[in-house]
Amino acid sequence: MSDQEIKAGSVVQLKSGGPLMTVQQVADHWGTLTAWCDWFVQDKAPWKKEHDTFPVTSLKLVDS
């Protein structure tokens, strides 16, 4: 699958591993195609929502 297929609603993971994330938005950010992602982690008690941005080239699509 190519990086161009990553879009809002895609389920992705960092190529190096990590949690499954949902892409909220993909846009050019200072010349780098960037995905804004959300994911949930369970620390001690309720699930906590996390979010961050990643270059699209660092992500892979995950079959959901």
Rosetta constraint file for C-alpha pairs under 8 A:
AtomPair CA 1 CA 5 HARMONIC 7.01 0.50
AtomPair CA 1 CA 60 HARMONIC 7.95 0.50
AtomPair CA 1 CA 61 HARMONIC 7.21 0.50
AtomPair CA 2 CA 6 HARMONIC 7.81 0.50
AtomPair CA 3 CA 56 HARMONIC 6.29 0.50
AtomPair CA 3 CA 57 HARMONIC 6.30 0.50
AtomPair CA 3 CA 59 HARMONIC 7.71 0.50
AtomPair CA 3 CA 60 HARMONIC 7.45 0.50
AtomPair CA 6 CA 10 HARMONIC 5.92 0.50
AtomPair CA 6 CA 12 HARMONIC 7.90 0.50
AtomPair CA 6 CA 23 HARMONIC 7.84 0.50
AtomPair CA 6 CA 26 HARMONIC 7.79 0.50
AtomPair CA 6 CA 56 HARMONIC 7.43 0.50
AtomPair CA 6 CA 61 HARMONIC 6.80 0.50
AtomPair CA 7 CA 23 HARMONIC 6.55 0.50
AtomPair CA 7 CA 24 HARMONIC 7.86 0.50
AtomPair CA 7 CA 25 HARMONIC 6.72 0.50
AtomPair CA 7 CA 26 HARMONIC 5.99 0.50
AtomPair CA 7 CA 35 HARMONIC 7.94 0.50
AtomPair CA 8 CA 22 HARMONIC 7.72 0.50
AtomPair CA 8 CA 23 HARMONIC 4.95 0.50
AtomPair CA 8 CA 24 HARMONIC 4.85 0.50
AtomPair CA 8 CA 25 HARMONIC 4.94 0.50
AtomPair CA 8 CA 26 HARMONIC 6.54 0.50
AtomPair CA 9 CA 22 HARMONIC 5.94 0.50
AtomPair CA 9 CA 23 HARMONIC 5.27 0.50
AtomPair CA 9 CA 24 HARMONIC 6.18 0.50
AtomPair CA 10 CA 22 HARMONIC 5.78 0.50
AtomPair CA 10 CA 23 HARMONIC 5.40 0.50
AtomPair CA 10 CA 61 HARMONIC 7.04 0.50
AtomPair CA 11 CA 20 HARMONIC 6.55 0.50
AtomPair CA 11 CA 21 HARMONIC 5.58 0.50
AtomPair CA 11 CA 22 HARMONIC 4.71 0.50
AtomPair CA 11 CA 23 HARMONIC 6.44 0.50
AtomPair CA 11 CA 61 HARMONIC 6.08 0.50
AtomPair CA 11 CA 62 HARMONIC 5.59 0.50
AtomPair CA 11 CA 63 HARMONIC 7.38 0.50
AtomPair CA 11 CA 64 HARMONIC 6.81 0.50
AtomPair CA 12 CA 20 HARMONIC 5.78 0.50
AtomPair CA 12 CA 21 HARMONIC 5.27 0.50
AtomPair CA 12 CA 22 HARMONIC 6.32 0.50
AtomPair CA 12 CA 23 HARMONIC 7.16 0.50
AtomPair CA 12 CA 59 HARMONIC 6.22 0.50
AtomPair CA 12 CA 60 HARMONIC 5.48 0.50
AtomPair CA 12 CA 61 HARMONIC 4.51 0.50
AtomPair CA 12 CA 62 HARMONIC 5.19 0.50
AtomPair CA 13 CA 17 HARMONIC 6.28 0.50
AtomPair CA 13 CA 18 HARMONIC 6.33 0.50
AtomPair CA 13 CA 19 HARMONIC 6.28 0.50
AtomPair CA 13 CA 20 HARMONIC 5.07 0.50
AtomPair CA 13 CA 21 HARMONIC 6.05 0.50
AtomPair CA 13 CA 59 HARMONIC 5.60 0.50
AtomPair CA 13 CA 60 HARMONIC 5.54 0.50
AtomPair CA 13 CA 61 HARMONIC 6.62 0.50
AtomPair CA 13 CA 62 HARMONIC 6.71 0.50
AtomPair CA 14 CA 18 HARMONIC 6.16 0.50
AtomPair CA 14 CA 19 HARMONIC 7.90 0.50
AtomPair CA 14 CA 58 HARMONIC 5.84 0.50
AtomPair CA 14 CA 59 HARMONIC 4.50 0.50
AtomPair CA 14 CA 60 HARMONIC 6.18 0.50
AtomPair CA 15 CA 58 HARMONIC 5.80 0.50
AtomPair CA 15 CA 59 HARMONIC 5.31 0.50
AtomPair CA 15 CA 60 HARMONIC 5.71 0.50
AtomPair CA 19 CA 39 HARMONIC 7.11 0.50
AtomPair CA 20 CA 39 HARMONIC 6.66 0.50
AtomPair CA 20 CA 62 HARMONIC 7.85 0.50
AtomPair CA 21 CA 37 HARMONIC 5.91 0.50
AtomPair CA 21 CA 38 HARMONIC 5.50 0.50
AtomPair CA 21 CA 39 HARMONIC 4.74 0.50
AtomPair CA 22 CA 37 HARMONIC 5.43 0.50
AtomPair CA 22 CA 38 HARMONIC 5.36 0.50
AtomPair CA 22 CA 39 HARMONIC 6.41 0.50
AtomPair CA 23 CA 35 HARMONIC 6.26 0.50
AtomPair CA 23 CA 36 HARMONIC 5.78 0.50
AtomPair CA 23 CA 37 HARMONIC 4.44 0.50
AtomPair CA 23 CA 38 HARMONIC 6.58 0.50
AtomPair CA 24 CA 35 HARMONIC 7.33 0.50
AtomPair CA 24 CA 36 HARMONIC 5.49 0.50
AtomPair CA 24 CA 37 HARMONIC 5.59 0.50
AtomPair CA 24 CA 38 HARMONIC 7.05 0.50
AtomPair CA 25 CA 35 HARMONIC 5.76 0.50
AtomPair CA 25 CA 36 HARMONIC 5.24 0.50
AtomPair CA 25 CA 37 HARMONIC 7.44 0.50
AtomPair CA 26 CA 33 HARMONIC 6.92 0.50
AtomPair CA 26 CA 34 HARMONIC 5.57 0.50
AtomPair CA 26 CA 35 HARMONIC 4.42 0.50
AtomPair CA 26 CA 36 HARMONIC 6.33 0.50
AtomPair CA 27 CA 33 HARMONIC 5.66 0.50
AtomPair CA 27 CA 34 HARMONIC 5.52 0.50
AtomPair CA 27 CA 35 HARMONIC 6.69 0.50
AtomPair CA 28 CA 32 HARMONIC 5.42 0.50
AtomPair CA 28 CA 33 HARMONIC 4.46 0.50
AtomPair CA 28 CA 34 HARMONIC 5.94 0.50
AtomPair CA 29 CA 33 HARMONIC 6.18 0.50
AtomPair CA 29 CA 34 HARMONIC 6.11 0.50
AtomPair CA 32 CA 55 HARMONIC 6.54 0.50
AtomPair CA 33 CA 55 HARMONIC 5.87 0.50
AtomPair CA 33 CA 56 HARMONIC 5.80 0.50
AtomPair CA 33 CA 57 HARMONIC 7.94 0.50
AtomPair CA 34 CA 53 HARMONIC 6.47 0.50
AtomPair CA 34 CA 54 HARMONIC 5.53 0.50
AtomPair CA 34 CA 55 HARMONIC 4.38 0.50
AtomPair CA 34 CA 56 HARMONIC 5.26 0.50
AtomPair CA 35 CA 53 HARMONIC 5.53 0.50
AtomPair CA 35 CA 54 HARMONIC 5.38 0.50
AtomPair CA 35 CA 55 HARMONIC 6.18 0.50
AtomPair CA 35 CA 56 HARMONIC 5.79 0.50
AtomPair CA 36 CA 51 HARMONIC 7.32 0.50
AtomPair CA 36 CA 52 HARMONIC 5.98 0.50
AtomPair CA 36 CA 53 HARMONIC 4.48 0.50
AtomPair CA 36 CA 54 HARMONIC 6.67 0.50
AtomPair CA 37 CA 51 HARMONIC 5.50 0.50
AtomPair CA 37 CA 52 HARMONIC 5.65 0.50
AtomPair CA 37 CA 53 HARMONIC 6.03 0.50
AtomPair CA 37 CA 54 HARMONIC 7.62 0.50
AtomPair CA 38 CA 49 HARMONIC 6.93 0.50
AtomPair CA 38 CA 50 HARMONIC 5.70 0.50
AtomPair CA 38 CA 51 HARMONIC 4.34 0.50
AtomPair CA 38 CA 52 HARMONIC 6.85 0.50
AtomPair CA 39 CA 49 HARMONIC 5.85 0.50
AtomPair CA 39 CA 50 HARMONIC 5.38 0.50
AtomPair CA 39 CA 51 HARMONIC 6.31 0.50
AtomPair CA 40 CA 47 HARMONIC 6.14 0.50
AtomPair CA 40 CA 48 HARMONIC 5.46 0.50
AtomPair CA 40 CA 49 HARMONIC 4.50 0.50
AtomPair CA 40 CA 50 HARMONIC 5.84 0.50
AtomPair CA 41 CA 47 HARMONIC 5.57 0.50
AtomPair CA 41 CA 48 HARMONIC 5.32 0.50
AtomPair CA 41 CA 49 HARMONIC 6.54 0.50
AtomPair CA 41 CA 50 HARMONIC 7.23 0.50
AtomPair CA 42 CA 46 HARMONIC 6.36 0.50
AtomPair CA 42 CA 47 HARMONIC 4.52 0.50
AtomPair CA 42 CA 48 HARMONIC 6.10 0.50
AtomPair CA 43 CA 47 HARMONIC 6.90 0.50
AtomPair CA 43 CA 48 HARMONIC 7.30 0.50
AtomPair CA 54 CA 58 HARMONIC 6.80 0.50
AtomPair CA 54 CA 59 HARMONIC 7.56 0.50
AtomPair CA 55 CA 59 HARMONIC 7.25 0.50
